[in-house]
């Protein structure tokens, strides 16, 4: 088993996804270090470049506006601000559960594993919300208070400057809710006894979810955060969620506590 892991670690979805995200974030952060902030304007989505006061505001209601505007901007915003951010990552697991219920011989162990994964994913998303978002933002505001004055303050609805440092919480959201859960479910589908066609269809959906997340990560790092804000967001998601979930798929937590055995979350063949 150890030899197999050594030969195939680079094909692990956690490794592949994090490598792609790291390349995207580093490229956007250091090749295109531009940060836009939303302001009031003639259209519903108006933005200014914080580092260039002389530039005109950009209206994203206009096709081909450029700058921070991109295709499916509104749709992606909906996915990350409403119930979709909590339900979409669970879609594959719920579909997996529903189809398993129609099998002639579904074991209670399989059902228990599905429920355990559902609980795990809910706890992961709750951790992201309370710790990586609410708690981290409070620490940042204490350490990096927002400037008292800035050139764009009068253009904003609240007439205030943005925070002195604002880690890319949208990158954290994409990585935790969409990428980490999809990677874990991908590996679970490979370990459990599943019909090949079902496994293929569910993995196609997982690839779509991860692709949408990477698309959002790209534009977040490209236009809405400084280089270090994006990097800090990425690293915090990796350290606090991605790595622990990856180690769980390797059954590395079983010696710490029996409840953390992989067999509790995956009904292995």
N, C-alpha and C positions, 0 to 999 in steps of 0.2 A: 504493500500500500504506500509506504514511504517513497519507494522508487518511482511509483506511478505519479505521486504528487509532484515529485521533483521534475518529472518529464513534462507534465501538463500544467504546471502552475501558471504559465504565461497565457494559457487559453481560458483560464478561469474568468467568468464574467465580471467579477469584482475587479480583477487586475486590468482587464481590457477596458472596462468602463472608466476606471479611475485614471488610466493612462491617457485615454482620449480626452477626458475632462481637463486633466492637467495641461495637456498641450493646448487645448482651446483657451483656457484661462490665462496661461502664461503668454500666449501669442497676443490675445486681445489686450492684456494688461500692459505689456511693455512695447508692443508695436503700435497700438492705438490707444494711448493713455488719455482718453477724453471722458469727462464726466458732465452729463447733462442733468439739469434739475427742472422740474415742472413748474410752470408759472401760469398766471392768468393771461389770456389773450383773446383774439378774435374767434378762435376755434376751440373745440372741446379738449384738444390735446396739444398744448403749446410748450416748447422746451427751449432753454437757453444753455449755451456752453459756459460752465462756471469759470473756466480758465481764460475765456476770450470775451470780455465785455463788449468789444466792438462788433461782434457778430450779431446778425439779426436773429430774432426768435424764429424757431422752426415750427411750422404747423403740420402735425401728422394727419390731419384730415385731408390734406392734399396728396394725391397720388404721386409717388416718386419724390417725396419731399427730402429724402436722405437723412443724414444725421442719425438721431436715435430712432427714427421711424423704420418699421420693417413689416413685412407681410404677416398677417394674422396676429397683429399686435393686440387687438382687443380680445380676440379669442383666447390668447395665451394669458392675458391678464385675468380673464374669467376663471381659467383653470387654476390659477394660483391664489385667488382671493376668496373663493366661495367654497361650497361643500365639495366641489369637484376635486380640490386638492386632497381631500380625505377619502373620497369614494373611488376615484379613478385608479389609484395605486392598488386598491383591493379588488378590482374587477376580476382579475384572473383567478385569484383565490376563491372568490364567491362563485364564479362560473365552474371552477374545479370542484367545489363543494356540491353545487347543484347537480352536475353530471354524475358525480360519485354516488349520489343518493339513488340514482336510477339503475345502478349496477345490481345484478342478481345477488352477488355476494360481496357486500361491502363490510369490511371488518370495523369493529368499534375502535380498534387501534388507529385505523386510517382516519376515522371521523375525529377522534381525539387530537390527532396530529394537526388536522386542518384547523380545529378550534384553537389549538395552542399557537399556531402561526398567526391566526387572526388577532389573538390577544397580543402576541409579540409585536406585530405591525402597528397596532393601535398604541401600544406603549412607546414604540419608537417615534411615532408622529407626535405624541403628547410630549415626549422628552424634547423633541425639536422645538415645539411651540413654547414650552415653559422655560426651558434652560437655554437652548441655543438662540432663541429669539428674545423673549421677555427679559430673562436674567442678563444675558450678554449685552443687550441694549442699555440696561441700567448701568452696568459697569462702564460701558463706553461713554455714556453721558457724564458720568462722574469723573472719568479720567480725561476725557476730551470734550469739554464744554463747547457749545456752539458759539461762534463769534458774535459779538454784540452788534457789529455792523458788517454789511457786505453790499456790493453794488446791485445785486438782484433782489434784495429784500422787498423793495416796494412793488416788485412784479408778482410776488407770491401772495396767495390768498391770506395767509396768516401774518404776512409782513415780517417773517423771521428768516434768519439764515439757516442752512442745513447744519446738521451736527458736525463737530470737528472731525470725527472719525465714525464711519458707519459701515461695519462689515457687511459684505454682500449677503444679506439674509435670504434673498431670492435664490442665490446659488445654493445656499444651505438647504432651502426648501426643495429645490429640484433634486439635489443629490440624496436627501434623506427620504422624502416621500416617494419620489418616482424612481430614482436609480437604484438605491440600496434595496428597497423592497422587491423591485423587479429582478435584481441579480439573485437575491435569496430564493425567490420563487422559481427562477430559471434552474437553479441547482437542485431545488426540491423536486422539480418535475423530472430531472435526470436520475434521481435516486429512487423515486417511487415507481411502483408498477402502474404504468399508464399506457393506454392505447397509443400507438405511434402517431396516428392522425390527430388525436386530441393533443398530444404533446407538441406537434408541429404548429397547430393552430394557436395554441396558447402562447407559444414562444414567438410567433409572428406578432401577436398583440404586445408582448413584452418588449420586443425590438422597437415597435412603434412608440411605446411609452418612453423608452430610453431615448429614442431619437428626438421626440418632442422636447424632452428635458434638456438634451444637449443643445438643441436649437435655442431654447430659452436661456441657458447658461451662456452661450456665445454672445447673445445680444445684451445680456445683463453686464457681462464683463467688458463688452465693447463700448457701451455708451453710458452706463449708469453708475459706475463705481470707479474709484481710483485703483491703481495697480495693487497696492497693498490691501485695500478693502476686499478686493476679489480674491486675492491669495489667502488672506486670513479666513474668509468665508469657506473657501474650498478645503483648507487644511483642518478647520474645526469640524466640518462634516466628515472628513476622512478619519480623523482621530477618534471622535466620540461616537460615530455610528458605523461607518464603512468597515473599519478594522475590526471592531467587536463582532459585527455580523459575519464577516469573513471567517474569523476565528471560530465562530459558532458552527459554520458549515464544515469546518475542519475537525469539529468535536474537540476543540482545544480547551473548552471551559468545563468539561466534565469532572476534572479533578478538583475544581474550586467548589462546586456545589452540584449534587445529584440532579437538581431541577434544571440545570443548564446542559444536560445531555442532548445531543443532536437528535436522538431517538424520540425525544418528547415532541419534537417539532416536525419530524419527517418520518413517514412510515417506510423505512428503507426495505428494498427487496431482499 
